[in-house]
Amino acid sequence: MIYISKQKPDKEILDKIAEIKNSSEWKRAENGDTKAIRQCFDNLPKAHIRKRILQE
């Protein structure tokens, strides 16, 4: 297996995650309800994340 050195997420991503975790949808999601949690994180800027992953 190839080791991949991961970088810290950009501030934009960290801010968006914090925004999601403070949202009412996140707070309504039951612990372990992966479908509800996944729907919350579908709002992340995936193009930006993909670009970062390719750089790594």
N, C-alpha and C positions, 0 to 999 in steps of 0.2 A: 504494500500500500504506500502511496506517495503522501508524505507529510505536506500539508498546506498551511502556511503561516497566515493566520487570519488577522485582519486589521480591525481596529475599532470602527463601529458604524459611524457614518457621518452625522453631524449635528441635526441635519434635516430628518434623517431616519429616526434618531433618538427622540426628537421633538414630536414626530408623528406617533411614535409608540406611546409616549407619555400622554398625548392627546386622546388616543384610543383607550388607554387604561383609565382615563378620567371620565370617559363618556358614559352616558346612562345605559347604552347597550351592553357595555362591558360589565357594568355593575349588576345588570339583570341576569347575565349569563351565570348559570349554575356552575359550581366547581366541577370540572371534569366534562362539561358539555362541550366537546370538541367542535361540534357543528356551529354553535353560537360563537365560540371563540374564533374559529376560522373565518366566519363572516365578518367579524370585527377587523381582522388583519387583512382581509381582502382589499381594504382601503389604502394599504401601503403603496408607495410609488415603486412598483415592481421594475419598471425600466431602469430606474436609478440603481436599484439593488442588483439587477442582473449585470449592469455595467461594472459595478464594484466587484462582483464575484468573478467576472472574466479577468479583471486586473489582478486578482489574487492568484 
